[in-house]
């Protein structure tokens, strides 16, 4: 009897899972431009501190970008206009202020309600001021909810459309895997190190680049701001030169300072280095983001970096696309599961 009961439970769970998967498969894919956030709230809240707080949170300047590019572009939609035709937007914030609600302000999350890969953040409060005060204590976490969602969407696209031949070349050079955007597939020409992996789209006025290299692991100081910048400057100087013989890439340490933080990716420690690069004795410059991983099997540290050059355009889209690529980095010790869980500390 117990076995029969257990089998019934298993069968019910399988039917429920299949039904849920079938329902999700019928859903449309979420819409909206990457890194756009849509606020759904009543018109009378637009002139309140709550509206100011929401814009301050989501239009917060991105780290280490020269033109003050914002985390998100924010649009506001009245509840009456939140109709079926636009409910598939990817990043939605639904604001509910109800004077009859006696509970403390709170925030909840709902995923895949109207579309696949959709994230809806719901905010509830008795009045605009108390809700504004509450969400300001959560601002970094609120931004990271949508950043993680964007990264996962971009990774899913990369899994379907990537420069396979360049990934194979990277495997031969460095014995690591990286899903490289199909448009970024032209090999760069390094000066000295044939194992220095470099690809670019090589556009004239809006360039994206990816480099991968490794150095021996000597001590833990490499996973620090000073240690990571020192390695980066040494390797880039040796491999990427400007138009003049005495011009080479380095990290800008004067105007916009580089930043380092730790990430937890699938239980693995990842060092993230962000900053501005520039050409020493040259004119070119732009933002970069780099992920560092310890390859314990080969006693080395693997650096995967994306950097861009776009003097006439906003750089947010370019650097965010490159950043998503870095999250696909796989070392020999990794399993090849595609599920990504990101903790931004």
Secondary structure, 3 states (H helix, E strand, C coil): CHHHHHHHHHHHHHHHHHHHHHHHHHCCECECCCCEEEEECCHHHCCCHHHHHHHHHHCCECCCCCCCCECCEEEEECHHHCCHHHCCECEEEEEEECCCCCCCCEEEEEECCCCECCEEEEEEECCHHHHHHHHHCCHHHHHHHHHHHHHHHHHHHHHHCECHHHHHHHHHHHCCECCCECCCCEECCCCCCCCCEEEECCCCCCEEEEEEEEEECCCHHHCCHHHHHHHHHHHHHHHCECCCCCCEEEECCCCCCCEEEEEEECCEEEEEEEEEEEEECCCCEEEEEEEEEEECCCCEEEEEEEEEECCCCCCHHHHHHHHHHHCCCECCCCCCCCCCCEEEC
